[in-house]
Amino acid sequence: MKNIVRVLRAERGWSQQELADRLDVSRQSVNAIETGKYDPSLPLAFAIARLFGRSIEEIFDDERGVTAEAAE
């Protein structure tokens, strides 16, 4: 699943570890999500969306025609 988590994190100047701490997950999990190697659980996807003040659809692209909007 494609996503803009890395872009949103970078806009805030957070390291992967800082984002991981805010989400209560490991830094490795954040890295895996950002690189598309791991799709977050629905509760984690909601937590990410809430943290960045965006909808899940704005952050994650299900690659079936629904696209994640680019960070502005």
N, C-alpha and C positions, 0 to 999 in steps of 0.2 A: 504494500500500500504506500503510495507516495504521500508526502506530507511536507509542511512548511515549518515544522517544529524547530529545526536548526536556525532558520531565518528569524523566527519570533524570539528565540533565545538570544541570538546575536544582537538583535535590536535592543534588548534590555541589558546587554553587556554581561550576561550570566555565563558562567562556565557550565559544562555538562554536570559537574558535581553540584553546583548551586541549584540547578533545575532539579536534579535527582533528589536533593534534600527537600526542596519545596513539595515534591510529589511523593516523597517517602518511598522511593525506589532506588536501585543501584545506579551508579554512573554508567555501568555497562548496559543497563536496560535503556537508558536515555540514548546512548550511542546506537544501540540496535534499532530503536524506533527511528532515529534520525536517518539512518542508512537504509531503512526499509527491510532490514533482516528480521524484524519482529513487529507484528501488529499488536498494538496495545489492547488489553481487555476493554470492554465497554466502560466499566467504571473508571479505568485509568484514562481513557479517551475523554470522558466527561470532565475529569479532574484537570486534564491538560487544557481543554476548552475554557473551563472556568478560570483557570489561572491566567490565561492570556486574554480573557474577555471576548472570546470569539465563539462561533458555533463550531460543532464538530465538522460540519461540511466545509467550513472555511479553512480548516487545518488539514483535514485528511481527504485524499482522493481515492475513491474505491476502484479506480481504473476501469470502470464500466460505464463511462460517459459522464460521470459527475466529477467535476474538476475542483481542486482546491484553489481558491482565489489567491493570487500572489499577494504577499504582504505589501502594504503601502508605505 
